[in-house]
Amino acid sequence: MSKDGKQGGGNDAGGKGVRVDKWLWAARFFKTRSLAAEAVDSGKIKVGGDKVKPARALRLGDELHIDNGADVWQVEVLGLSDVRAAAPVARLLYAESAASVARRAGEAERRKLFREPGAELKGRPTKRDRRQLSKASGQE
């Protein structure tokens, strides 16, 4: 039991809101809470279009713009939690906008079609690879 008389890990966060960094971690946008706090500090997370600090309390209905490096999300907060749960449970904490879903699907398709240069290279070239490169480039 906690000092306020409640049991459990703080799953609903009462009516007072949850820290932005805790919510981002609980909703599984970031692997660790420190990565989430770093992203908030660097301005990659915006609440209602404004940059915020990690300790800012989120409320139900807040609009978030999240750039976690790999993807950009536009979400609305549907639930509050400061406890990291399974992915299907975490997915219930937010609703992604239709424009965000379309943009992320387009980006995924573009990445699928774009072949990364040097993707087949695995580290340092072998002696055989170097010979083939020099032969192809016209050197000896």
C-alpha positions, 0 to 999 in steps of 0.5 A: 500500500502506498502512503495515500492508501491505494494499492498497485503501481499507479495504473490510472494515475488518478485525476492529476495527470502523468509526467510526459516522459513516463507516459511516453515510456508506458505507451512504448514509444521509447525503450527507456524513460531516460530516452523519453526524457531526452527526447522531450528535452530536445524538443522532439515531443510537443504537446498541443504544438508547444515544446514541454519539459519532461515533468509536464503533466499529461491530461486526457485529450492532449494532442502529442507530436512525437518524433522518436527518430524512426517515425513521426506520430500524431496522437491523442491521449486516451488513457493515462498510465505510469506503468509499462504494460504489454503492447496491446494494453499500451496501444489503448493509451492513445489514438493515432490520427488518420493523417499520421497513419497515412504518412507512416504507411507511405514512409514504410512503403518508401523505405521498402522500395528504396535500397540502401546503398552498401546494404549488402556490405558486411563490415570491412571488405575481404581481400577478394572484395577489394580485388573486385572493387579495384578491378571494377574501378579500373585500377590494375 
